[in-house]
């Protein structure tokens, strides 16, 4: 039941935001894009930070339980952190594309 309510709420929220975005003029679109990139990058950085913290916590606990496996755990941790950090870099690239390569930004 909780998933259904969450899905319905998100759908209604997205439809409401889409209606406002389609009714906006060009100046409002630029402001909306700027806010969207700021919020999107903030969410991506926060989520990646939480994921890296949880990975580091797991690696520390694994090394504390089995110190002999510390080398393998460290290699796996570094590889996992690189994958997580790549998600933040992809989000940054998308945000920069929205800000600087957007055709609506140059029409004002």
Buried (B, 14 or more C-beta within 10 A) or exposed (E): EEEEEEEEEEEEEEEEEEEEEEEEEEEEBBEBBBEBBEEBBEEBBEBBEEBBEEBEEBBEEBBEEEEEEBEEBEEBBEEBBEEBBEBBEEBBEBBEEBBEEBEEBEEE
